[in-house]
Amino acid sequence: MQRKDFPGSPLGLRRVIEPAGALPQAAWRLDPSPQLWPDEARVRVDRLNLDAASFRQLTEAAAERSAGGGPGLAAALREAVLGIVAERGKMQNPVTGSGGMLTGVVEEVGPDSPLGLAPGDRIATLVSLSLTPLAISDGLARWDGRSEQVPCDGHAILFGRSIAAVLPDDLPVPLALAVLDVCGAPALTSRVVRQAAAGGDAPVVAILGAAGKSGSLSAVAARKAGARSVIGLVPAQGEADLLATAGLADQVVICDARDPAAVAASVRAAGGPAQVTVVCVDVPGCEGGAVLATADGGTVIFFSMATSFSAAALGAEGVAADITMLIGNGYVPGHAALALDLVRDEPGARRIFESRTAEGDGNGG
Amino acid sequence: MQRKDFPGSPLGLRRVIEPAGALPQAAWRLDPSPQLWPDEARVRVDRLNLDAASFRQLTEAAAERSAGGGPGLAAALREAVLGIVAERGKMQNPVTGSGGMLTGVVEEVGPDSPLGLAPGDRIATLVSLSLTPLAISDGLARWDGRSEQVPCDGHAILFGRSIAAVLPDDLPVPLALAVLDVCGAPALTSRVVRQAAAGGDAPVVAILGAAGKSGSLSAVAARKAGARSVIGLVPAQGEADLLATAGLADQVVICDARDPAAVAASVRAAGGPAQVTVVCVDVPGCEGGAVLATADGGTVIFFSMATSFSAAALGAEGVAADITMLIGNGYVPGHAALALDLVRDEPGARRIFESRTAEGDGNGG
């Protein structure tokens, strides 16, 4: 109904082959042909950055094929990714539903593209590969299958709302990529903490998974936005040492984020309950602890893709917790610049990223 | 760690048998013995109200057993519910994870119970059966298996934070139960609309599933809280007629909530985009439409238990939507009284409930 009145072009609806009417992310198959609509841009791809969940699943499946007398592991992985992209016109893992991001150089920009890009710009996409039309032309011959960073020649299409960040000159590409991968978390944390502080009382902020990539940047962002104190929860001594050395939290607590009573008790003992709790732990079962660690009237921000909607909703209701629970939207205006600046200004955060750029704890996408 | 410092009693941690440390809702098995801890209360149960998803699953499984030469359908259903309660000490469907609510009469109140109840009060629980210790003593002999309302004799335990509502004298019990089942939705909608209106501009509110129980009450709540206009989306003509006759929405639109472009176009054509969008449709796949129907800076409240956390998070990011997305917390202080008053004051809402009390579109729990 009224489809022709809908301004669907910037969302890429014209690239959806099936099912008709779906948004590109939910679609099974996209059209990756290189000819541009007026509001699109085309990128010459040089690297795919598969999200951690997808890379793990692909590796496990490839290892199984390989052990069963199939091709070698690297060949099996290349075949898997090439097969998905050929069939779907995008790199969206059909098992995990997730994608990742890419880097490349802008090749052509349609006259009506609102992205502000110019040919020659070296960029990273800030929208997921799971909605980005993609064609691969080199058979992924340079990928050894050992890392989720995939050298790749091909092209990708950016829609009017497919935001991208020009890669900075002053930071190594792997570092910048890792920061951009999680840049929504510090941006939303900053906004929520700033709003809470504007109410008069500077909030206590608890961060579950504070020594990870999204968690450490969220800790820095919370402090800059006016947190009274930042309590960082981590699962083990090694992480605690990393976080303490980096100096990003006022209190560092070792605690299993899946144990609700332990999380609540730990946060209380460290100066809580929290007015703002940020969940950056990518394992299931952290909803209860986050709810119990948060003061009445406070806010929980869930960034973990392992969050269960119903566990959060029923969990809060079940303990009569009058708290606001936010789904961590990966888009906040200015998020890329904010996150890159945090890493530039805070050597501790940079050290955590440099120690982790091979691990991948991002929200994926 | 620090477990002994944790004030876990009001959450019922002492009733958890396994696994140790879990909250009662996440636990596999609770202790339903009738002896009270000082902050507990015991209820003589007269009726279980299984949530819609659980009742559907139990009925399908019982029909299969029955068709395979097992007991009759009603007997198979009774056996299933009795078996779950005997094994788990609570009525939590192991397949759906959900429970429902119960009505009964308060039998004994511990000296430290903070619930404000007295023996003889006739109440409905506002926390889920999935966390409520329960023992059944009549074999469910009076249940014919045809309805999710289960006549039942037995007892249940309320913890310090297991809130309950005294049933009103002026409303039929089935109506009051149906209203209480969804009372979190209008309460949170009211709060969010009021906050948006306080900013100066009265918000346009779109409600997906506006002719259902939670949707219709949310429509009434939005209007009372200062919405500029209420746009009600429904899937079919019959629902549109019901909603139009009830007079709860300024615009009634027929639209498939799973079609993102259609939802966005419909809401725009009806005066949108919305500053507040409320999702009350209990089918999967409504995240994209809700995101696209909402103006930048606006808020989506997801009440549907069919909401996918990752579809919402990645969907908003994928279209660069700067919106706030709330997980619909079923608890807001005063929610029961607010919802009952809406039905008392608004004959249109009452008519919708009376036409629907056998259907069950609640958030379940």
Boltz contact constraints between the chains, C-beta under 6 A:
constraints:
  - contact:
      token1: [A, 1]
      token2: [B, 262]
      max_distance: 6.0
  - contact:
      token1: [A, 2]
      token2: [B, 265]
      max_distance: 6.0
  - contact:
      token1: [A, 2]
      token2: [B, 269]
      max_distance: 6.0
  - contact:
      token1: [A, 3]
      token2: [B, 261]
      max_distance: 6.0
  - contact:
      token1: [A, 5]
      token2: [B, 265]
      max_distance: 6.0
  - contact:
      token1: [A, 6]
      token2: [B, 261]
      max_distance: 6.0
  - contact:
      token1: [A, 6]
      token2: [B, 264]
      max_distance: 6.0
  - contact:
      token1: [A, 6]
      token2: [B, 265]
      max_distance: 6.0
  - contact:
      token1: [A, 8]
      token2: [B, 261]
      max_distance: 6.0
  - contact:
      token1: [A, 11]
      token2: [B, 319]
      max_distance: 6.0
  - contact:
      token1: [A, 21]
      token2: [B, 259]
      max_distance: 6.0
  - contact:
      token1: [A, 23]
      token2: [B, 260]
      max_distance: 6.0
  - contact:
      token1: [A, 23]
      token2: [B, 288]
      max_distance: 6.0
  - contact:
      token1: [A, 25]
      token2: [B, 318]
      max_distance: 6.0
  - contact:
      token1: [A, 127]
      token2: [B, 318]
      max_distance: 6.0
  - contact:
      token1: [A, 128]
      token2: [B, 314]
      max_distance: 6.0
  - contact:
      token1: [A, 128]
      token2: [B, 318]
      max_distance: 6.0
  - contact:
      token1: [A, 131]
      token2: [B, 318]
      max_distance: 6.0
  - contact:
      token1: [A, 161]
      token2: [B, 319]
      max_distance: 6.0
  - contact:
      token1: [A, 161]
      token2: [B, 320]
      max_distance: 6.0
  - contact:
      token1: [A, 163]
      token2: [B, 320]
      max_distance: 6.0
  - contact:
      token1: [A, 259]
      token2: [B, 21]
      max_distance: 6.0
  - contact:
      token1: [A, 260]
      token2: [B, 23]
      max_distance: 6.0
  - contact:
      token1: [A, 261]
      token2: [B, 6]
      max_distance: 6.0
  - contact:
      token1: [A, 261]
      token2: [B, 8]
      max_distance: 6.0
  - contact:
      token1: [A, 262]
      token2: [B, 1]
      max_distance: 6.0
  - contact:
      token1: [A, 264]
      token2: [B, 6]
      max_distance: 6.0
  - contact:
      token1: [A, 265]
      token2: [B, 2]
      max_distance: 6.0
  - contact:
      token1: [A, 265]
      token2: [B, 5]
      max_distance: 6.0
  - contact:
      token1: [A, 265]
      token2: [B, 6]
      max_distance: 6.0
  - contact:
      token1: [A, 269]
      token2: [B, 2]
      max_distance: 6.0
  - contact:
      token1: [A, 288]
      token2: [B, 23]
      max_distance: 6.0
  - contact:
      token1: [A, 305]
      token2: [B, 310]
      max_distance: 6.0
  - contact:
      token1: [A, 307]
      token2: [B, 309]
      max_distance: 6.0
  - contact:
      token1: [A, 309]
      token2: [B, 307]
      max_distance: 6.0
  - contact:
      token1: [A, 309]
      token2: [B, 309]
      max_distance: 6.0
  - contact:
      token1: [A, 310]
      token2: [B, 305]
      max_distance: 6.0
  - contact:
      token1: [A, 312]
      token2: [B, 327]
      max_distance: 6.0
  - contact:
      token1: [A, 313]
      token2: [B, 327]
      max_distance: 6.0
  - contact:
      token1: [A, 313]
      token2: [B, 328]
      max_distance: 6.0
  - contact:
      token1: [A, 314]
      token2: [B, 128]
      max_distance: 6.0
  - contact:
      token1: [A, 314]
      token2: [B, 365]
      max_distance: 6.0
  - contact:
      token1: [A, 316]
      token2: [B, 329]
      max_distance: 6.0
  - contact:
      token1: [A, 317]
      token2: [B, 330]
      max_distance: 6.0
  - contact:
      token1: [A, 317]
      token2: [B, 331]
      max_distance: 6.0
  - contact:
      token1: [A, 318]
      token2: [B, 25]
      max_distance: 6.0
  - contact:
      token1: [A, 318]
      token2: [B, 127]
      max_distance: 6.0
  - contact:
      token1: [A, 318]
      token2: [B, 128]
      max_distance: 6.0
  - contact:
      token1: [A, 318]
      token2: [B, 131]
      max_distance: 6.0
  - contact:
      token1: [A, 319]
      token2: [B, 11]
      max_distance: 6.0
  - contact:
      token1: [A, 319]
      token2: [B, 161]
      max_distance: 6.0
  - contact:
      token1: [A, 320]
      token2: [B, 161]
      max_distance: 6.0
  - contact:
      token1: [A, 320]
      token2: [B, 163]
      max_distance: 6.0
  - contact:
      token1: [A, 320]
      token2: [B, 331]
      max_distance: 6.0
  - contact:
      token1: [A, 322]
      token2: [B, 333]
      max_distance: 6.0
  - contact:
      token1: [A, 325]
      token2: [B, 327]
      max_distance: 6.0
  - contact:
      token1: [A, 325]
      token2: [B, 329]
      max_distance: 6.0
  - contact:
      token1: [A, 327]
      token2: [B, 312]
      max_distance: 6.0
  - contact:
      token1: [A, 327]
      token2: [B, 313]
      max_distance: 6.0
  - contact:
      token1: [A, 327]
      token2: [B, 325]
      max_distance: 6.0
  - contact:
      token1: [A, 328]
      token2: [B, 313]
      max_distance: 6.0
  - contact:
      token1: [A, 329]
      token2: [B, 316]
      max_distance: 6.0
  - contact:
      token1: [A, 329]
      token2: [B, 325]
      max_distance: 6.0
  - contact:
      token1: [A, 330]
      token2: [B, 317]
      max_distance: 6.0
  - contact:
      token1: [A, 331]
      token2: [B, 317]
      max_distance: 6.0
  - contact:
      token1: [A, 331]
      token2: [B, 320]
      max_distance: 6.0
  - contact:
      token1: [A, 333]
      token2: [B, 322]
      max_distance: 6.0
  - contact:
      token1: [A, 365]
      token2: [B, 314]
      max_distance: 6.0
